[in-house]
Amino acid sequence: MTENLSVPGPRRDLAMHNDWWASGWEHVLPRQALPLTMLIGTASQSDFTGSLDDLLREIFESPWDMIGGDLDGALTFLWPDGEWDYEEAPEGREASEANRWEAFGTLLTAAGFPVPMTVRDLSDLYLTWGLAGREETPDGTRWSMPAALPLPGDVLPLDAELTKRLDGIRWTMRTAPLVNGLIEHLIDHLGEPQEVLTSLDRLAAATGQDADDVRIALAELVESGDARVQRGQEQADAARLETHQRFRLVMDWDHFNETWMVRA
């Protein structure tokens, strides 16, 4: 459920829920949602009982800047320091922050939820939404997180644009490792061939992936313009290839090298 992230602290490492990045919550909630999720994930470890305030005191000898000091710190969407890119966001930091709050407030109000002002308020919403659980036991307060986090669209009425963006992020996180595995095979083992006669089952055996995952990776390469899949002289639909069907994978390495770092 969680991955451990080593941080400076006298007793304990922070733990981050593995599902956080793919869930899309960081694109909906204020910036303190990430460290709050780390804090609750750490509190969910079996050897801890107590409040989130107790855990903050255990880990840090001073206020945690990342979360804004403590649980009563004000929520913000933007980091207060750092340079502002006026070309990308000409409205400026204050206007951008105000716009984010207006959209966030409208979203939560439409769903019947209070708009949180502090990290503690947000932790209460985590309990309401099922991102976290809290139980009082004879040993003290026990925190928990579900194996799979609910998605923002499960509890909030996201608009079509944001829904599409979050779906795209989740799909990219699903497919990127598959594409990387196929690319590594083509470069490291086959020496960047311009084309190769192969099949899904052969590529699956060579990359250690499932044939269905290789099919997805091929379809992504074709969609991005990095490759073509051909049978004979005809272009084939990568998404409809049969497992044992032979085909020619034709790579456009120039296009790949020009665009891969931008898309990665």
For each residue, the residues with C-beta under 8 A, 3 or more apart:
1: 17 18 19 41 44 145 146 147
2: 15 16 17 18 41 44 45 145
3: 15 16 18
4: 13 14 15 16
5: 13 14 15 16 38
6: 13
7: 13 14 59
8:
9: 12 13 14 58 59 60
10: 58 59 61
11: 58 59
12: 9 42 45 48 55 58 59
13: 4 5 6 7 9 42
14: 4 5 7 9 38 39 41 42 59
15: 2 3 4 5 38 41 42 44 45
16: 2 3 4 5 20 37 38 41
17: 1 2 20 37 41 145 149
18: 1 2 3
19: 1 22 23 147 148 149
20: 16 17 23 25 26 34 37 149
21: 26 173
22: 19 169 170 173 174
23: 19 20 149 150 151 152
24: 27 28 151 152 166 169 170
25: 20 28 29 33 37 131 149 152
26: 20 21 29 33 34
27: 24 152 162 165 166 169
28: 24 25 104 107 152 156 158 162
29: 25 26 33 104 122
30: 33 75 76 77 104 116 122
31: 34 75 76 77 78 79
32: 35 36 66 67 68 73 75 76 119 122
33: 25 26 29 30 36 37 122
34: 20 26 31 37 38
35: 32 38 39 64 66 67
36: 32 33 39 40 67 119 122 123 126
37: 16 17 20 25 33 34 40 41 131
38: 5 14 15 16 34 35 41 42
39: 14 35 36 42 43 52 55 56 67
40: 36 37 43 44 52 123 126 131 132 143 145
41: 1 2 14 15 16 17 37 38 44 145
42: 12 13 14 15 38 39 45 48 55 59
43: 39 40 48 50 52 55 143
44: 1 2 15 40 41 48 132 143 144 145
45: 2 12 15 42 48
46:
47:
48: 12 42 43 44 45 55 143
49: 137 139 140 141 142
50: 43 54 55 58 140 141
51: 54 55 141
52: 39 40 43 55 56 71 123 143
53: 56 57 70 71
54: 50 51 57 58
55: 12 39 42 43 48 50 51 52 58 59
56: 39 52 53 59 60 64 67 70 71
57: 53 54 60
58: 9 10 11 12 50 54 55
59: 7 9 10 11 12 14 42 55 56 64
60: 9 56 57 63 64
61: 10
62:
63: 60 69 70
64: 35 56 59 60 67 68 69 70
65: 68 69
66: 32 35
67: 32 35 36 39 56 64 70 71 73 119
68: 32 64 65 73 74 75 76 119
69: 63 64 65 72 73
70: 53 56 63 64 67 73 119
71: 52 53 56 67 118 119 120 123
72: 69 118 119 120
73: 32 67 68 69 70 118 119
74: 68 117 118
75: 30 31 32 68 116 117 118 119 121 122
76: 30 31 32 68 79 80 97
77: 30 31 96 97 100 101 104
78: 31 93 96 97 100
79: 31 76 82
80: 76
81:
82: 79
83:
84: 89 92 93
85: 88 89
86: 89 90 92
87: 90
88: 85
89: 84 85 86 92 93 96
90: 86 87
91: 95 96 99
92: 84 86 89 95 96
93: 78 84 89 96 97
94: 97 98
95: 91 92 98 99
96: 77 78 89 91 92 93 99 100
97: 76 77 78 93 94 100 101
98: 94 95 101 102
99: 91 95 96 102 103
100: 77 78 96 97 103 104
101: 77 97 98 104 105
102: 98 99 105 106
103: 99 100 106 107
104: 28 29 30 77 100 101 107 108 115
105: 101 102 108 109 115
106: 102 103 109 110
107: 28 103 104 110 111 156 157 158
108: 104 105 111 113 114 115 156
109: 105 106 112 113 115
110: 106 107 157
111: 107 108 155 156 157
112: 109
113: 108 109 125 128 156
114: 108 121 125
115: 104 105 108 109
116: 30 75 121 122 124 125
117: 74 75 121
118: 71 72 73 74 75 121 122
119: 32 36 67 68 70 71 72 73 75 122 123
120: 71 72 123 124
121: 75 114 116 117 118 124 125
122: 29 30 32 33 36 75 116 118 119 125 126
123: 36 40 52 71 119 120 126 127 132
124: 116 120 121 127 128
125: 113 114 116 121 122 128 129
126: 36 40 122 123 129 131 132
127: 123 124 130 131 132 133 134
128: 113 124 125
129: 125 126 150 155
130: 127 133 146 150 155
131: 25 37 40 126 127 145 146 149 150
132: 40 44 123 126 127 143 144 145
133: 127 130 143 144 145 146
134: 127 141 142 143 144
135: 141 142 144
136: 140 141 142
137: 49 140 141 142
138:
139: 49 142
140: 49 50 136 137
141: 49 50 51 134 135 136 137
142: 49 134 135 136 137 139
143: 40 43 44 48 52 132 133 134
144: 44 132 133 134 135
145: 1 2 17 40 41 44 131 132 133 149
146: 1 130 131 133 149 150
147: 1 19
148: 19
149: 17 19 20 23 25 131 145 146
150: 23 129 130 131 146 154 155
151: 23 24 154 166
152: 23 24 25 27 28 155 156 158 166
153: 156 158 163 166
154: 150 151
155: 111 129 130 150 152
156: 28 107 108 111 113 152 153
157: 107 110 111
158: 28 107 152 153 162 163 166
159: 162 163
160: 163 164
161: 164 165
162: 27 28 158 159 165 166
163: 153 158 159 160 166 167
164: 160 161 167 168
165: 27 161 162 168 169
166: 24 27 151 152 153 158 162 163 169 170
167: 163 164 170 171
168: 164 165 171 172
169: 22 24 27 165 166 172 173
170: 22 24 166 167 173 174
171: 167 168 174 175
172: 168 169 175 176
173: 21 22 169 170 176
174: 22 170 171 178
175: 171 172 178 179 216 217 220
176: 172 173 179 180 264
177: 180 181
178: 174 175 181 182 209 213 214 216 217 220
179: 175 176 182 183 217 220 221
180: 176 177 183 184
181: 177 178 184 185 207 208 209 217
182: 178 179 185 186 203 207 209 214 217 218 221
183: 179 180 186 187 256
184: 180 181 187 188 189 207
185: 181 182 188 189 190 203 206 207
186: 182 183 189 190 192 193 196 251
187: 183 184 190 191 192
188: 184 185
189: 184 185 186 206
190: 185 186 187 193 196
191: 187
192: 186 187 251 253
193: 186 190 196 251
194: 250 251 253
195: 248 249 250 251
196: 186 190 193 248 249
197: 246 247 248
198: 202 203 246 247 248 249
199: 202 203 241 243 244 245 246 247
200: 203 204 211 214 215 218 241 242 243 244 245
201: 204 205 211 243 244
202: 198 199 205 206
203: 182 185 198 199 200 206 207 209 211 214 218
204: 200 201 207 208 209 210 211 213 214
205: 201 202 208
206: 185 189 202 203
207: 181 182 184 185 203 204 214
208: 181 204 205
209: 178 181 182 203 204 213 214 217
210: 204 213 214
211: 200 201 203 204 214 215 243
212: 215 216
213: 178 204 209 210 216 217
214: 178 182 200 203 204 207 209 210 211 217 218
215: 200 211 212 218 219 238 239 241
216: 175 178 212 213 219 220 239
217: 175 178 179 181 182 209 213 214 220 221
218: 182 200 203 214 215 221 222 227 229 238 241 249
219: 215 216 222 223 238 239
220: 175 178 179 216 217 223 224
221: 179 182 217 218 224 226 227 238 251
222: 218 219 225 226 227 228 229 238
223: 219 220
224: 220 221 259 263
225: 222 252 255 259
226: 221 222 251 252 255 256 259 260
227: 218 221 222 249 250 251 252
228: 222 235 249 250 252
229: 218 222 235 236 237 238 241 247 248 249 250
230: 233 234 235 236 247 248 250
231: 234 236 245 246 247 248
232:
233: 230
234: 230 231
235: 228 229 230
236: 229 230 231 240 241 247
237: 229 240 241
238: 215 218 219 221 222 229 241
239: 215 216 219
240: 236 237
241: 199 200 215 218 229 236 237 238 245 247
242: 200 245
243: 199 200 201 211
244: 199 200 201
245: 199 200 231 241 242
246: 197 198 199 231
247: 197 198 199 229 230 231 236 241
248: 195 196 197 198 229 230 231
249: 195 196 198 218 227 228 229
250: 194 195 227 228 229 230
251: 186 192 193 194 195 221 226 227 256
252: 225 226 227 228 255 256
253: 192 194 256 257
254: 257 258
255: 225 226 252 258 259
256: 183 226 251 252 253 259 260
257: 253 254 260
258: 254 255
259: 224 225 226 255 256 262 263
260: 226 256 257 263 264
261: 264
262: 259
263: 224 259 260
264: 176 260 261
